């Protein structure tokens, strides 16, 4: 999940859907996930979507923010190194996307293939089945477990993709459980991207207001 939503609303929605574990992956920060982890009555995996010079990479099971300066991007290899230094997992999220500019470039995926711990083979915000099939083929080729993500930017998107898997207590057990998991979910529809666009505009407006500038 990736959102600007209130913690209480996230917790309430997860409980409504009987979700007992959620990964929070904001762009460029792990702070929200760390805060939610303190108060949630269920497991919270601390993650972050890291913007590199060639697209985004997700770090999971993090202890702190990897990189929060969008104008000082790091290479994919550097992002992988920093994730591993924290003892985290490298997740290839929404790979091979053709309409999402933030997707990691295909040639860079090949360069870091040996360092990838899991691949998102279902992303609810991915509109094209061909991209999903390509992600599945990549995971099989490289013997990497497949994951799923709602990529929720709003409360009602939570749970659009989920995995039924055994319980776990650490990243090693998580990967083992993921290999036994059953992926379920649905596509969110293209209209959800309009909400994301509005959220970006709103953040810019708020930032401009705080700085006393017109935007």
N, C-alpha and C positions, 0 to 999 in steps of 0.2 A: 504494500500500500504506500501511497505517496500523496500527501494531502495537506490542506491548510485547516482541517476540521478540528473541532474541540475534542480534547481527550475523552471527556465524558460521553460525547456522542459516538465516538469510535467504540468505546467499551460497551455501551448500550447496544449498538448494532451487532457487535460480535456475539454478545450474549443472546440476542434474539435469534441469531442463526446457529447457535451452539458451536461457535468457533472457539477452540481452546488454545490456539496458537496463531499469531499473526506476525508477519515481517513488515516493519516500517522502514521505508527507504525514501527519504526526502532527497531532493537535489542539493548536493554540496554541503550537507550537514547531517550529523547523527544525533544532534542534541534533542530533537523532538522524540526520537525513538528511545533515547536514554531516559528521558523524563517519563514517558508512558510506561516504560519497563518498571519503574518504581511504584506505580500505582495500579497497574492492571491486575485483575484477579486471574489472569491466564498468562501463558508464555508469550513474551515479546522478543522476537529476534531483531537485534539492532543492526540496521543496514544503512547503506548510503549509495546513491547513484552519483558516481564520480565522472565529471565531464573531462575527458582527455582531449588531446589534440586531434583525435580521430574518432570521436564518439564516446558514448557512455559505457562504463563498466560498473557493476554493482559489487560492493563488498558486503559480506554478511558476517554475523557474529563479531561485530566490531566493539571496541572499547571506547573509542573516541572518533571525532571527525577526521577524515582523511585529508580533505581539501575543501576549503570554503570560499576560495577566491576565484570567481569565474573567469577573470581576465589573466590569470596566471596558470594556464592549463599545463598538465603534465602528460607525458606520453603514456600509452596503454601499458607498456612494460613497467614504467615507474609506478603506475597505479597498482598493478599486480604486486609489485615488491612491497609497497606500503601496506596493502591489505594483508599479505602474508606475514609481515613484521608484527602485526597485531594478533596474529594467530587466527585471522579470518579466512573466509571462503570466498573464492572468486566466482561470481554468478554472471553468466552471459545472458543478460535480459533483453527481451524483444529483439533477438538477432535477425539479420537478413531482411529487415524492414525496408520496403521500397518507398514509402511515403513519409517515414519518420526520420528527419535529418539528424536526430541524436543517436541513431543506431550506429554501433561500431562498424567501421568499414570492413568488408569481407576479407580483404588481404591482411588486415591487422588481426582479425580473428584467427586466421591460420598461423600467424606469428606467435600468438600466445596460447595456442590450443593445448599445449602440454601443461599449462598452469591453470586451466579452467576446471573448477570443481563440480559445477552443475550448469545446465543449460535450460533456459525457459522454453519449453516446447509448446506451451499454451499461454498466450497473453490475451486477455479479454479485449484489450484495445486494438489488437491487430486485426484489421478487416479482411485480410486475404489468407485463405487456407494454404496457398502455395508457400507462404513464408513459414507457416507452422510446419509444413511437411519438410521444408529444407532444414529447419532447426532439429526436427526429429532425426533426420538422416545424419546430420552432423554429430548428434549425441551418440547415435549407434556406432558410427564410424570410429569415434574416438573413445568409446566405452565410458561415456560420462552420463551420470544419472540425469534424468529429465525432471524439471520442475514446472510450476505453473504460477501465474500471477494475475490477480485482478487488475493490477496497475491502477487501483482506485484513487481518483482525485476527489471523489465525493462520497458521502455516506452511503448512498443507494447503490454504489458500485461494489462495495465490500462483499466478498463472497461470490462474485461472478465466476471466479476460478478458485478451485481449492483441491487439496490432496488428502485423501484418506490414507493415513500411514500410522505405523506404531509410534508409541511415545518415545521421547528421547530426552537426554539430559545435557548433551554437549554436541559440538559440531561433528565429531566422529560418529556418534550414535545417530545424529540427524542424517548424515549421508547414507548410512546403512539402512535407516528407516525409509529414506526417500527411494532407495532402490526397490523397496517392497511396496511403494505407494501406488494408489490408484488415482489418476488425474481425472477431475470432473470440471465442468464449467461451460460457459457460454460466452459469446461475443457481446460486448456492451453496446455496439452500434456506433455509427459515426457521430451521432449527435453529442456524445459525451465530450468530444474534442472541443466543442464550442464552450463548454463549461471551463475547460482548462485555459482556453484563450482569454476568457473573461477574467479568470483568476490572475493571470499574468498582468493584464491591464490594471486590475485593481491594486496589485502589489506595487506597480509603478506609480500609480496615483497616490497611494499612501506614502511611499518613499519620498515622492516629490513634495507632498504636503509637510512631511516631517522636516525636510530640508529647506522649507520655505520657498520652493520653486514651483513653477508651473510646468506641467507635463502634458 
